[in-house]
Amino acid sequence: MVRGIDKYILGISEIFDAPTEDKGLRISLTEHRDVRNIIKKRERDSHKGTYGRVGILSGSKGMAGAAVLNCNAALRSGSGLVKACVTEAIYCIVESMALEAITYAFDEQNIDYDELDRELIQFSDVIATGSGCANMKRYGELLRFLTENSQKPLVIDAEGINLLTPDILNNHRQIMILTPHYGEMARLINKDPDYMRENIIEKAAEFACKYNVYLVLKGARTVIACPQGNSYVNTTGNPGMATAGSGDVLTGIIASLIGQKIEIPDALRAAVYIHGLAGDIGSSCAGEYSLIAGDIIRYLPEAFKAVMGTGGCVT
């Protein structure tokens, strides 16, 4: 193990003062210069098709905001086209609050899987799912449909993580990105939540390699573990981001950057960093106590300008 790394994750910046080769861990911090090299300026002759099609299956009755946050975060992160596939119960809310997104409503009691395949899988370059799906009675069935029928990159959040089975993890064919917080991660590996308090990077890396997935383990210092063995610790963010919907925003940013054909590890590093930076900018304006998830989306433009060197509040 790397001495001091768990303290760093808790917010104490320390230099990694022990070799990592003994555990096979390759750990890097994600800082401004790293992300600046990932996010590129747009070509003059580009069009909306250049910047990816993001499909989103999320939200449920009482949690429509999750789908709205997914969509608006993806759009603010540069996606050319975003389609929200939602149940009829929340269709009007999403239609009215994510104006630039395309919307498709399906009957949760009588799902037409052929139509869903056309509207979501065939449409998308990347699919995000799980945010706010806890009240969707047949969501487990929908999740299995996606994992068995889509070969597009799949970003799985929240309820999607809670419903993952060993069968799905062992047999998935697509690139899979999981975005759990510590509690969801503990449930996923059938451990007590206290298990995630130590050796966090080592445990994340072991899981990512075992199941050939990308893991974005959300916390005070979010850890990204890649199946190739690389791990990254983020350096942005603040306690004000511990608020409902913050993770839904991150899911939208991740899907957006992957849809723009950025290499998966780079897309994850940039998404997590920019998400935290937007939260830092929002906190400087609204304060940590008053920060809400919508503020993170509101300050995404400033965060992108900052990392691209084209202006913004942070340089």
ZAFI-178758 format. One line per field, with one value per atom (N, C-alpha, C): residue number from 0; residue in one letter; atom name; x, y, z. Coordinates in steps of 0.1 Angstrom, whole numbers. Atoms other than C-alpha are relative to their C-alpha. Example, Ala and Ser with C-alpha at 12.3 -4.5 7.8 and 13.67 -1.06 7.14 Angstrom:
# residues 2
nr: c(0,0,0,1,1,1)
rest: c(A,A,A,S,S,S)
atom: c(N,CA,C,N,CA,C)
x: c(9,123,9,-9,137,-8)
y: c(-12,-45,12,-11,-11,11)
z: c(0,78,0,0,71,8)
//
This chain:
# residues 315
nr: c(0,0,0,1,1,1,2,2,2,3,3,3,4,4,4,5,5,5,6,6,6,7,7,7,8,8,8,9,9,9,10,10,10,11,11,11,12,12,12,13,13,13,14,14,14,15,15,15,16,16,16,17,17,17,18,18,18,19,19,19,20,20,20,21,21,21,22,22,22,23,23,23,24,24,24,25,25,25,26,26,26,27,27,27,28,28,28,29,29,29,30,30,30,31,31,31,32,32,32,33,33,33,34,34,34,35,35,35,36,36,36,37,37,37,38,38,38,39,39,39,40,40,40,41,41,41,42,42,42,43,43,43,44,44,44,45,45,45,46,46,46,47,47,47,48,48,48,49,49,49,50,50,50,51,51,51,52,52,52,53,53,53,54,54,54,55,55,55,56,56,56,57,57,57,58,58,58,59,59,59,60,60,60,61,61,61,62,62,62,63,63,63,64,64,64,65,65,65,66,66,66,67,67,67,68,68,68,69,69,69,70,70,70,71,71,71,72,72,72,73,73,73,74,74,74,75,75,75,76,76,76,77,77,77,78,78,78,79,79,79,80,80,80,81,81,81,82,82,82,83,83,83,84,84,84,85,85,85,86,86,86,87,87,87,88,88,88,89,89,89,90,90,90,91,91,91,92,92,92,93,93,93,94,94,94,95,95,95,96,96,96,97,97,97,98,98,98,99,99,99,100,100,100,101,101,101,102,102,102,103,103,103,104,104,104,105,105,105,106,106,106,107,107,107,108,108,108,109,109,109,110,110,110,111,111,111,112,112,112,113,113,113,114,114,114,115,115,115,116,116,116,117,117,117,118,118,118,119,119,119,120,120,120,121,121,121,122,122,122,123,123,123,124,124,124,125,125,125,126,126,126,127,127,127,128,128,128,129,129,129,130,130,130,131,131,131,132,132,132,133,133,133,134,134,134,135,135,135,136,136,136,137,137,137,138,138,138,139,139,139,140,140,140,141,141,141,142,142,142,143,143,143,144,144,144,145,145,145,146,146,146,147,147,147,148,148,148,149,149,149,150,150,150,151,151,151,152,152,152,153,153,153,154,154,154,155,155,155,156,156,156,157,157,157,158,158,158,159,159,159,160,160,160,161,161,161,162,162,162,163,163,163,164,164,164,165,165,165,166,166,166,167,167,167,168,168,168,169,169,169,170,170,170,171,171,171,172,172,172,173,173,173,174,174,174,175,175,175,176,176,176,177,177,177,178,178,178,179,179,179,180,180,180,181,181,181,182,182,182,183,183,183,184,184,184,185,185,185,186,186,186,187,187,187,188,188,188,189,189,189,190,190,190,191,191,191,192,192,192,193,193,193,194,194,194,195,195,195,196,196,196,197,197,197,198,198,198,199,199,199,200,200,200,201,201,201,202,202,202,203,203,203,204,204,204,205,205,205,206,206,206,207,207,207,208,208,208,209,209,209,210,210,210,211,211,211,212,212,212,213,213,213,214,214,214,215,215,215,216,216,216,217,217,217,218,218,218,219,219,219,220,220,220,221,221,221,222,222,222,223,223,223,224,224,224,225,225,225,226,226,226,227,227,227,228,228,228,229,229,229,230,230,230,231,231,231,232,232,232,233,233,233,234,234,234,235,235,235,236,236,236,237,237,237,238,238,238,239,239,239,240,240,240,241,241,241,242,242,242,243,243,243,244,244,244,245,245,245,246,246,246,247,247,247,248,248,248,249,249,249,250,250,250,251,251,251,252,252,252,253,253,253,254,254,254,255,255,255,256,256,256,257,257,257,258,258,258,259,259,259,260,260,260,261,261,261,262,262,262,263,263,263,264,264,264,265,265,265,266,266,266,267,267,267,268,268,268,269,269,269,270,270,270,271,271,271,272,272,272,273,273,273,274,274,274,275,275,275,276,276,276,277,277,277,278,278,278,279,279,279,280,280,280,281,281,281,282,282,282,283,283,283,284,284,284,285,285,285,286,286,286,287,287,287,288,288,288,289,289,289,290,290,290,291,291,291,292,292,292,293,293,293,294,294,294,295,295,295,296,296,296,297,297,297,298,298,298,299,299,299,300,300,300,301,301,301,302,302,302,303,303,303,304,304,304,305,305,305,306,306,306,307,307,307,308,308,308,309,309,309,310,310,310,311,311,311,312,312,312,313,313,313,314,314,314)
rest: c(M,M,M,V,V,V,R,R,R,G,G,G,I,I,I,D,D,D,K,K,K,Y,Y,Y,I,I,I,L,L,L,G,G,G,I,I,I,S,S,S,E,E,E,I,I,I,F,F,F,D,D,D,A,A,A,P,P,P,T,T,T,E,E,E,D,D,D,K,K,K,G,G,G,L,L,L,R,R,R,I,I,I,S,S,S,L,L,L,T,T,T,E,E,E,H,H,H,R,R,R,D,D,D,V,V,V,R,R,R,N,N,N,I,I,I,I,I,I,K,K,K,K,K,K,R,R,R,E,E,E,R,R,R,D,D,D,S,S,S,H,H,H,K,K,K,G,G,G,T,T,T,Y,Y,Y,G,G,G,R,R,R,V,V,V,G,G,G,I,I,I,L,L,L,S,S,S,G,G,G,S,S,S,K,K,K,G,G,G,M,M,M,A,A,A,G,G,G,A,A,A,A,A,A,V,V,V,L,L,L,N,N,N,C,C,C,N,N,N,A,A,A,A,A,A,L,L,L,R,R,R,S,S,S,G,G,G,S,S,S,G,G,G,L,L,L,V,V,V,K,K,K,A,A,A,C,C,C,V,V,V,T,T,T,E,E,E,A,A,A,I,I,I,Y,Y,Y,C,C,C,I,I,I,V,V,V,E,E,E,S,S,S,M,M,M,A,A,A,L,L,L,E,E,E,A,A,A,I,I,I,T,T,T,Y,Y,Y,A,A,A,F,F,F,D,D,D,E,E,E,Q,Q,Q,N,N,N,I,I,I,D,D,D,Y,Y,Y,D,D,D,E,E,E,L,L,L,D,D,D,R,R,R,E,E,E,L,L,L,I,I,I,Q,Q,Q,F,F,F,S,S,S,D,D,D,V,V,V,I,I,I,A,A,A,T,T,T,G,G,G,S,S,S,G,G,G,C,C,C,A,A,A,N,N,N,M,M,M,K,K,K,R,R,R,Y,Y,Y,G,G,G,E,E,E,L,L,L,L,L,L,R,R,R,F,F,F,L,L,L,T,T,T,E,E,E,N,N,N,S,S,S,Q,Q,Q,K,K,K,P,P,P,L,L,L,V,V,V,I,I,I,D,D,D,A,A,A,E,E,E,G,G,G,I,I,I,N,N,N,L,L,L,L,L,L,T,T,T,P,P,P,D,D,D,I,I,I,L,L,L,N,N,N,N,N,N,H,H,H,R,R,R,Q,Q,Q,I,I,I,M,M,M,I,I,I,L,L,L,T,T,T,P,P,P,H,H,H,Y,Y,Y,G,G,G,E,E,E,M,M,M,A,A,A,R,R,R,L,L,L,I,I,I,N,N,N,K,K,K,D,D,D,P,P,P,D,D,D,Y,Y,Y,M,M,M,R,R,R,E,E,E,N,N,N,I,I,I,I,I,I,E,E,E,K,K,K,A,A,A,A,A,A,E,E,E,F,F,F,A,A,A,C,C,C,K,K,K,Y,Y,Y,N,N,N,V,V,V,Y,Y,Y,L,L,L,V,V,V,L,L,L,K,K,K,G,G,G,A,A,A,R,R,R,T,T,T,V,V,V,I,I,I,A,A,A,C,C,C,P,P,P,Q,Q,Q,G,G,G,N,N,N,S,S,S,Y,Y,Y,V,V,V,N,N,N,T,T,T,T,T,T,G,G,G,N,N,N,P,P,P,G,G,G,M,M,M,A,A,A,T,T,T,A,A,A,G,G,G,S,S,S,G,G,G,D,D,D,V,V,V,L,L,L,T,T,T,G,G,G,I,I,I,I,I,I,A,A,A,S,S,S,L,L,L,I,I,I,G,G,G,Q,Q,Q,K,K,K,I,I,I,E,E,E,I,I,I,P,P,P,D,D,D,A,A,A,L,L,L,R,R,R,A,A,A,A,A,A,V,V,V,Y,Y,Y,I,I,I,H,H,H,G,G,G,L,L,L,A,A,A,G,G,G,D,D,D,I,I,I,G,G,G,S,S,S,S,S,S,C,C,C,A,A,A,G,G,G,E,E,E,Y,Y,Y,S,S,S,L,L,L,I,I,I,A,A,A,G,G,G,D,D,D,I,I,I,I,I,I,R,R,R,Y,Y,Y,L,L,L,P,P,P,E,E,E,A,A,A,F,F,F,K,K,K,A,A,A,V,V,V,M,M,M,G,G,G,T,T,T,G,G,G,G,G,G,C,C,C,V,V,V,T,T,T)
atom: c(N,CA,C,N,CA,C,N,CA,C,N,CA,C,N,CA,C,N,CA,C,N,CA,C,N,CA,C,N,CA,C,N,CA,C,N,CA,C,N,CA,C,N,CA,C,N,CA,C,N,CA,C,N,CA,C,N,CA,C,N,CA,C,N,CA,C,N,CA,C,N,CA,C,N,CA,C,N,CA,C,N,CA,C,N,CA,C,N,CA,C,N,CA,C,N,CA,C,N,CA,C,N,CA,C,N,CA,C,N,CA,C,N,CA,C,N,CA,C,N,CA,C,N,CA,C,N,CA,C,N,CA,C,N,CA,C,N,CA,C,N,CA,C,N,CA,C,N,CA,C,N,CA,C,N,CA,C,N,CA,C,N,CA,C,N,CA,C,N,CA,C,N,CA,C,N,CA,C,N,CA,C,N,CA,C,N,CA,C,N,CA,C,N,CA,C,N,CA,C,N,CA,C,N,CA,C,N,CA,C,N,CA,C,N,CA,C,N,CA,C,N,CA,C,N,CA,C,N,CA,C,N,CA,C,N,CA,C,N,CA,C,N,CA,C,N,CA,C,N,CA,C,N,CA,C,N,CA,C,N,CA,C,N,CA,C,N,CA,C,N,CA,C,N,CA,C,N,CA,C,N,CA,C,N,CA,C,N,CA,C,N,CA,C,N,CA,C,N,CA,C,N,CA,C,N,CA,C,N,CA,C,N,CA,C,N,CA,C,N,CA,C,N,CA,C,N,CA,C,N,CA,C,N,CA,C,N,CA,C,N,CA,C,N,CA,C,N,CA,C,N,CA,C,N,CA,C,N,CA,C,N,CA,C,N,CA,C,N,CA,C,N,CA,C,N,CA,C,N,CA,C,N,CA,C,N,CA,C,N,CA,C,N,CA,C,N,CA,C,N,CA,C,N,CA,C,N,CA,C,N,CA,C,N,CA,C,N,CA,C,N,CA,C,N,CA,C,N,CA,C,N,CA,C,N,CA,C,N,CA,C,N,CA,C,N,CA,C,N,CA,C,N,CA,C,N,CA,C,N,CA,C,N,CA,C,N,CA,C,N,CA,C,N,CA,C,N,CA,C,N,CA,C,N,CA,C,N,CA,C,N,CA,C,N,CA,C,N,CA,C,N,CA,C,N,CA,C,N,CA,C,N,CA,C,N,CA,C,N,CA,C,N,CA,C,N,CA,C,N,CA,C,N,CA,C,N,CA,C,N,CA,C,N,CA,C,N,CA,C,N,CA,C,N,CA,C,N,CA,C,N,CA,C,N,CA,C,N,CA,C,N,CA,C,N,CA,C,N,CA,C,N,CA,C,N,CA,C,N,CA,C,N,CA,C,N,CA,C,N,CA,C,N,CA,C,N,CA,C,N,CA,C,N,CA,C,N,CA,C,N,CA,C,N,CA,C,N,CA,C,N,CA,C,N,CA,C,N,CA,C,N,CA,C,N,CA,C,N,CA,C,N,CA,C,N,CA,C,N,CA,C,N,CA,C,N,CA,C,N,CA,C,N,CA,C,N,CA,C,N,CA,C,N,CA,C,N,CA,C,N,CA,C,N,CA,C,N,CA,C,N,CA,C,N,CA,C,N,CA,C,N,CA,C,N,CA,C,N,CA,C,N,CA,C,N,CA,C,N,CA,C,N,CA,C,N,CA,C,N,CA,C,N,CA,C,N,CA,C,N,CA,C,N,CA,C,N,CA,C,N,CA,C,N,CA,C,N,CA,C,N,CA,C,N,CA,C,N,CA,C,N,CA,C,N,CA,C,N,CA,C,N,CA,C,N,CA,C,N,CA,C,N,CA,C,N,CA,C,N,CA,C,N,CA,C,N,CA,C,N,CA,C,N,CA,C,N,CA,C,N,CA,C,N,CA,C,N,CA,C,N,CA,C,N,CA,C,N,CA,C,N,CA,C,N,CA,C,N,CA,C,N,CA,C,N,CA,C,N,CA,C,N,CA,C,N,CA,C,N,CA,C,N,CA,C,N,CA,C,N,CA,C,N,CA,C,N,CA,C,N,CA,C,N,CA,C,N,CA,C,N,CA,C,N,CA,C,N,CA,C,N,CA,C,N,CA,C,N,CA,C,N,CA,C,N,CA,C,N,CA,C,N,CA,C,N,CA,C,N,CA,C,N,CA,C,N,CA,C,N,CA,C,N,CA,C,N,CA,C,N,CA,C,N,CA,C,N,CA,C,N,CA,C,N,CA,C,N,CA,C,N,CA,C,N,CA,C,N,CA,C,N,CA,C,N,CA,C,N,CA,C,N,CA,C,N,CA,C,N,CA,C,N,CA,C,N,CA,C,N,CA,C,N,CA,C,N,CA,C,N,CA,C,N,CA,C,N,CA,C,N,CA,C,N,CA,C,N,CA,C,N,CA,C,N,CA,C,N,CA,C,N,CA,C,N,CA,C,N,CA,C,N,CA,C,N,CA,C,N,CA,C,N,CA,C,N,CA,C,N,CA,C)
x: c(8,0,9,-7,10,-3,2,15,-5,5,-6,-11,9,-29,-14,13,-60,-2,1,-53,-2,2,-50,-15,14,-84,-10,8,-98,2,-2,-85,13,-13,-49,10,-9,-25,13,-14,6,6,-8,33,0,-1,33,14,-14,64,4,-4,64,-2,1,69,-13,13,37,2,-1,52,-3,2,49,-14,15,11,-4,4,12,-9,9,-6,8,-6,1,-10,9,-14,5,-3,-15,-11,9,-31,-5,5,-54,0,-1,-45,-3,4,-52,7,-8,-24,-4,4,-36,-13,13,-72,1,-2,-60,4,-4,-44,-10,10,-75,-11,11,-102,5,-5,-96,-10,9,-109,-7,8,-135,5,-4,-128,-11,9,-144,-11,10,-161,-7,7,-176,-15,14,-213,-5,5,-236,3,-3,-229,14,-14,-192,2,-2,-197,-9,6,-216,-15,14,-250,0,1,-257,-14,13,-286,-1,2,-300,-13,11,-323,0,-1,-329,-13,12,-354,-11,12,-386,-9,9,-417,6,-6,-405,14,-14,-370,2,-2,-375,12,-12,-348,13,-12,-322,2,-1,-329,2,-2,-331,15,-14,-296,9,-8,-282,1,1,-294,7,-5,-285,15,-15,-250,7,-6,-243,0,1,-255,10,-10,-234,15,-13,-204,4,-4,-205,-6,6,-226,-8,7,-240,-15,14,-272,-2,3,-288,-14,13,-318,-4,5,-337,-11,10,-356,-6,6,-380,-14,13,-412,-10,11,-445,-3,3,-449,8,-8,-421,3,-3,-421,-1,3,-437,10,-10,-412,13,-12,-382,0,2,-396,1,1,-401,13,-12,-368,13,-12,-343,-3,6,-354,8,-9,-324,1,-1,-327,-11,11,-347,-6,6,-372,-8,8,-388,-6,7,-414,-4,4,-421,-9,10,-449,7,-8,-432,-7,8,-460,0,1,-458,12,-12,-422,1,-2,-417,15,-14,-381,6,-5,-378,1,0,-387,11,-10,-364,14,-12,-336,3,-1,-342,2,0,-347,12,-11,-319,13,-13,-293,5,-5,-292,3,-3,-293,13,-11,-265,14,-15,-227,4,-2,-228,-13,13,-256,3,-1,-260,-13,13,-285,2,0,-294,-4,3,-297,-15,14,-330,-10,9,-344,-6,4,-352,-15,15,-390,-5,4,-390,-1,2,-405,7,-6,-391,14,-14,-357,10,-9,-338,-1,2,-353,6,-5,-343,15,-14,-308,6,-5,-303,-2,2,-317,12,-11,-290,13,-12,-262,1,0,-272,-1,3,-281,8,-8,-259,15,-15,-222,6,-5,-220,5,-4,-201,-12,11,-224,4,-3,-222,-12,11,-241,2,0,-250,-11,11,-271,-7,8,-299,6,-6,-281,11,-10,-252,-6,7,-275,-6,6,-290,9,-9,-259,2,-2,-254,14,-12,-223,0,1,-236,2,-2,-238,15,-14,-203,9,-9,-187,-2,3,-203,-3,3,-207,10,-8,-195,5,-3,-194,10,-8,-171,-10,9,-187,7,-5,-182,-10,8,-195,3,-2,-200,-5,6,-207,6,-6,-202,4,-5,-187,-10,11,-220,-4,4,-230,11,-11,-195,0,1,-198,-11,11,-231,3,-3,-218,9,-10,-190,-4,6,-212,8,-8,-191,-7,5,-199,6,-6,-195,13,-13,-166,12,-10,-147,7,-5,-143,8,-7,-125,15,-15,-90,3,-5,-69,-9,10,-94,4,-5,-73,3,-3,-61,-13,13,-97,-7,7,-110,8,-8,-81,-3,3,-87,-13,14,-124,0,0,-118,7,-7,-93,-7,7,-113,-12,13,-145,2,-3,-128,-10,8,-147,8,-6,-138,-9,7,-147,3,-1,-153,-6,5,-155,0,2,-170,2,-3,-158,6,-6,-140,11,-10,-112,-4,5,-128,12,-11,-107,-6,3,-108,9,-8,-96,-3,2,-91,4,-3,-90,14,-14,-55,9,-9,-42,3,-2,-40,-11,9,-56,3,-1,-62,-8,6,-70,-3,4,-89,4,-4,-79,-9,10,-110,-12,13,-143,1,1,-155,-12,11,-180,-13,13,-207,-6,5,-210,-6,7,-223,-15,14,-259,-7,7,-286,1,-1,-281,14,-13,-244,6,-4,-237,-7,7,-263,6,-7,-245,13,-13,-212,-3,4,-229,-2,2,-240,13,-13,-205,8,-8,-189,-5,6,-213,3,-3,-208,14,-13,-171,4,-2,-171,-6,7,-196,7,-8,-172,13,-11,-147,13,-12,-123,3,-4,-103,-6,7,-121,7,-7,-94,1,-1,-89,-14,13,-127,-4,3,-131,8,-8,-102,-6,5,-115,-14,13,-151,0,0,-144,7,-6,-120,-9,8,-143,-13,12,-173,4,-4,-153,4,-3,-140,-12,12,-175,-6,4,-184,8,-8,-155,-3,4,-165,-13,14,-201,1,-1,-190,6,-6,-169,-11,11,-201,-12,12,-229,3,-4,-210,-3,1,-207,-14,13,-240,-11,11,-261,2,-2,-246,-9,9,-270,5,-5,-265,-2,2,-280,10,-11,-253,12,-11,-227,-1,3,-243,2,0,-246,15,-14,-208,9,-8,-197,6,-7,-191,13,-12,-167,11,-10,-150,7,-6,-145,9,-8,-132,13,-12,-108,11,-10,-92,5,-5,-90,8,-8,-73,-7,7,-101,-8,7,-112,-6,6,-132,6,-3,-129,13,-11,-101,10,-10,-68,11)
y: c(-12,0,13,-12,36,8,-7,53,14,-14,85,1,-2,78,1,-1,73,13,-14,105,10,-9,122,0,1,109,8,-7,124,15,-14,158,5,-4,159,-2,2,165,-4,5,144,-5,6,133,-15,15,96,-4,2,87,-15,14,49,-5,5,29,-8,7,14,-13,12,-14,-13,12,-39,-5,4,-38,1,-2,-32,12,-12,1,11,-12,30,11,-10,61,14,-14,97,9,-11,129,6,-8,147,14,-14,183,8,-9,213,-3,2,207,-13,13,171,2,-2,182,9,-10,211,-7,7,186,-10,9,165,7,-7,191,9,-7,204,11,-10,235,-6,6,228,4,-3,226,9,-10,254,-7,7,229,-11,10,207,2,-2,201,-9,7,185,-15,14,150,-3,2,156,-3,0,158,-10,12,126,0,2,112,-7,5,106,-5,5,83,-1,0,86,-7,7,61,2,-3,75,7,-6,91,-9,7,78,9,-9,91,4,-5,113,4,-3,115,4,-5,132,9,-10,157,-7,7,130,0,0,127,14,-14,165,4,-3,168,-7,7,141,7,-6,157,14,-13,193,0,1,183,-5,5,164,11,-11,193,11,-10,218,-4,6,195,-2,-1,198,-11,10,169,6,-5,174,-3,5,154,-8,8,141,-4,5,119,-6,6,112,-10,11,79,-2,0,82,-6,6,67,11,-10,84,8,-7,94,13,-12,119,7,-5,127,15,-15,162,8,-7,172,2,0,162,9,-8,177,15,-15,211,5,-5,212,-3,3,198,4,-5,219,-4,3,211,-15,14,174,-6,7,150,-9,9,130,-11,12,96,-6,5,83,-15,14,46,-4,5,27,-10,9,12,-14,13,-15,-8,7,-25,5,-5,-19,-7,4,-22,0,1,-35,3,-3,-33,15,-15,4,6,-5,10,-2,2,-6,11,-10,18,14,-14,49,3,-2,44,-7,7,17,5,-4,25,14,-14,62,4,-6,65,-5,4,65,-4,4,61,1,1,53,2,-1,65,-4,5,49,-2,2,44,11,-12,79,2,-2,83,-11,11,49,-8,9,36,-3,2,40,-5,6,24,-15,13,-10,-11,10,-28,4,-5,-11,-11,11,-43,-7,7,-58,9,-9,-27,0,0,-27,-13,12,-63,0,-2,-55,8,-8,-28,-8,7,-50,-11,12,-79,4,-3,-60,12,-11,-29,-2,0,-28,14,-13,9,2,-3,23,3,-1,21,6,-6,45,-3,5,30,7,-8,51,-5,1,48,-13,13,22,-10,10,6,-7,6,-1,-10,8,-14,-13,12,-39,-8,8,-52,-13,13,-89,-6,6,-111,-4,5,-125,12,-12,-90,4,-4,-81,-9,10,-113,-1,4,-114,12,-12,-78,1,0,-72,14,-14,-34,6,-7,-9,5,-3,-4,10,-10,26,1,0,24,12,-12,55,0,1,44,10,-5,63,-11,11,44,-10,8,31,-10,9,17,-10,9,3,-12,11,-16,-10,9,-30,-9,7,-40,-12,11,-61,-8,7,-73,1,-3,-56,10,-11,-34,13,-13,3,4,-4,6,-7,7,-18,10,-9,11,12,-11,34,-1,1,20,-7,6,10,2,-2,26,-2,2,28,-14,14,-7,-8,7,-20,3,-4,0,-6,6,-11,-15,14,-47,-4,2,-45,3,-4,-27,-11,10,-53,-13,13,-83,-1,0,-73,8,-7,-54,12,-12,-22,13,-13,15,4,-3,25,15,-14,61,0,1,59,14,-14,91,2,-3,107,13,-13,136,2,0,128,-12,10,108,-8,9,78,-6,7,65,-12,12,29,-6,5,15,-15,15,-22,-2,2,-16,1,-1,-10,14,-14,28,5,-6,47,15,-15,85,6,-7,107,14,-14,139,10,-10,172,12,-11,194,-5,3,196,5,-6,207,-6,7,196,5,-5,218,-9,9,192,-13,11,167,3,-4,174,-8,9,155,5,-4,154,2,-3,161,-12,12,125,-1,0,128,9,-9,158,-6,7,138,-10,10,110,6,-7,134,5,-5,149,-11,12,115,-5,5,103,10,-10,136,-1,0,134,-14,13,97,0,-2,105,8,-8,130,-7,8,102,2,-1,111,-14,13,80,-1,2,65,5,-5,71,16,-14,107,7,-5,113,0,1,101,10,-10,122,14,-13,153,3,-2,148,2,-1,143,13,-12,172,12,-11,196,1,0,185,6,-5,193,15,-14,226,9,-7,237,2,-1,229,10,-9,249,15,-13,279,4,-3,276,3,-2,274,14,-14,306,11,-10,323,-1,2,307,-5,6,292,-15,14,256,-4,4,256,1,-3,269,-7,6,250,-12,11,227,-6,7,203,9,-9,228,11,-10,253,-6,6,228,1,-1,227,15,-14,265,5,-5,269,-9,8,242,9,-9,269,6,-6,286,-10,10,254,-4,4,244,12,-11,279,1,-1,277,-11,10,244,1,-2,254,13,-12,287,11,-10,308,9,-9,327,-9,7,317,6,-5,323,-6,7,298,-2,2,296,-10)
z: c(0,0,0,0,-5,13,-12,28,-2,1,32,-10,11,3,5,-6,24,7,-6,43,-11,11,10,-5,5,-1,10,-9,31,0,2,20,5,-4,34,-11,11,6,4,-3,9,-12,11,-14,2,-1,-22,3,-4,-2,1,0,-8,-14,13,-39,-2,2,-55,-7,8,-75,7,-7,-47,0,1,-50,-15,14,-88,-2,2,-83,-7,7,-107,2,-5,-91,-4,4,-104,5,-3,-93,-14,11,-118,3,-2,-120,-12,10,-141,-14,13,-167,-7,6,-172,-8,7,-181,-11,11,-202,-13,12,-225,-6,5,-228,-7,6,-236,-11,12,-271,-5,7,-289,-12,10,-315,-14,14,-352,-6,6,-373,-9,9,-397,6,-7,-371,1,-1,-365,12,-12,-338,0,1,-351,4,-4,-344,14,-14,-307,8,-7,-300,3,-3,-293,14,-13,-256,2,-4,-246,15,-15,-211,4,-6,-194,15,-14,-160,5,-6,-136,3,-3,-121,7,-7,-104,13,-12,-76,-1,3,-91,-14,14,-124,-1,0,-115,-4,3,-119,-15,15,-157,-5,4,-160,2,-3,-143,-10,10,-165,-13,14,-197,0,0,-188,2,-2,-176,-12,13,-208,-10,10,-229,3,-4,-209,-2,2,-214,-14,14,-251,-9,9,-264,-12,12,-299,1,-2,-292,13,-12,-260,-1,0,-258,13,-13,-226,-3,1,-226,14,-14,-196,0,-1,-184,-2,3,-193,13,-12,-156,2,-2,-158,-13,13,-195,-1,1,-192,8,-9,-164,-8,7,-184,-13,12,-216,2,-2,-200,7,-8,-179,-7,7,-204,-15,12,-234,-13,12,-257,-2,2,-252,-8,7,-274,11,-11,-253,-7,4,-258,13,-12,-234,-3,1,-228,11,-10,-210,9,-9,-180,2,-2,-177,-12,13,-214,-8,7,-226,-13,13,-263,-2,0,-264,-14,14,-302,-2,1,-300,8,-9,-271,-6,7,-291,-10,10,-319,6,-5,-298,9,-10,-273,-5,3,-283,-14,13,-320,-2,1,-315,6,-8,-290,-3,0,-290,14,-14,-252,7,-7,-228,15,-14,-192,6,-6,-168,15,-14,-132,9,-8,-119,3,-4,-100,-5,5,-111,11,-12,-76,0,0,-82,-13,13,-116,3,-5,-108,-9,9,-139,-4,4,-139,-1,1,-132,-13,13,-164,-11,9,-183,0,-1,-170,-6,6,-180,-16,15,-215,-6,5,-219,0,-1,-207,-10,9,-229,-15,14,-261,-6,5,-263,1,0,-272,1,-2,-266,14,-14,-236,9,-9,-206,13,-12,-177,10,-9,-147,14,-13,-116,9,-9,-85,0,0,-88,-9,9,-117,7,-7,-94,11,-10,-67,-5,6,-91,-9,7,-107,6,-5,-104,-4,5,-106,-14,14,-138,-10,9,-154,0,-1,-141,-7,6,-153,-15,14,-187,-9,9,-200,-12,12,-235,-3,3,-236,10,-10,-219,10,-11,-185,10,-10,-162,11,-12,-127,9,-8,-105,14,-14,-69,10,-12,-37,9,-9,-8,5,-4,4,-10,11,-30,-3,3,-35,11,-11,-1,-3,3,-11,-12,12,-45,2,-3,-30,13,-12,-1,12,-12,26,9,-9,56,-5,4,48,5,-6,72,-8,8,48,-10,10,24,6,-6,49,-1,1,43,-13,13,13,-11,10,-9,-14,13,-40,-4,2,-37,-3,1,-33,-13,12,-62,-12,11,-85,-1,1,-76,-6,5,-84,-15,15,-118,-8,8,-129,0,-1,-117,-10,8,-136,-13,13,-165,-1,0,-156,4,-5,-151,12,-13,-115,3,-5,-105,14,-14,-67,6,-4,-55,15,-14,-23,1,-3,-7,-11,11,-32,-9,8,-60,-7,5,-72,-13,13,-108,-1,2,-112,-14,13,-147,-1,1,-158,-4,5,-173,12,-12,-137,5,-4,-136,9,-9,-108,0,0,-106,12,-11,-76,-4,5,-83,11,-9,-68,1,-2,-71,8,-8,-52,14,-14,-18,7,-7,9,-4,5,-6,-11,11,-34,6,-7,-8,1,1,-20,-10,9,-38,-14,14,-75,-5,5,-76,-8,8,-88,-13,13,-115,-10,8,-128,-5,4,-129,-10,10,-148,-13,12,-174,-7,5,-178,-5,4,-180,-14,12,-207,-12,11,-227,-5,4,-228,-7,7,-237,-14,13,-265,-10,9,-279,-4,5,-286,7,-8,-258,6,-6,-246,14,-13,-216,12,-13,-189,0,1,-202,3,-2,-203,14,-14,-168,9,-8,-154,-2,3,-172,6,-5,-162,15,-14,-125,4,-4,-124,-3,3,-142,8,-9,-121,13,-12,-90,-1,3,-105,-1,1,-113,14,-14,-77,8,-7,-65,-4,5,-86,6,-6,-74,14,-15,-38,3,-2,-42,-2,3,-55,10,-8,-34,14,-13,-5,1,0,5,6,-6,26,-10,9,-3,-14,13,-32,-2,5,-51,-13,12,-80,-12,11,-104,-2,1,-95,-6,6,-106,-15,15,-141,-4,4,-140,-2,1,-135,-9,10,-160,-11,11,-187,6,-6,-163,2,-2,-155,-13,13,-191,-5,5,-200,8,-8,-171,-4,4,-181,-14,13,-217,-2,1,-209,-8,8,-225,10,-9,-194,12,-11,-163,13,-14,-125,5,-6,-119,-11,10,-138,6)
//
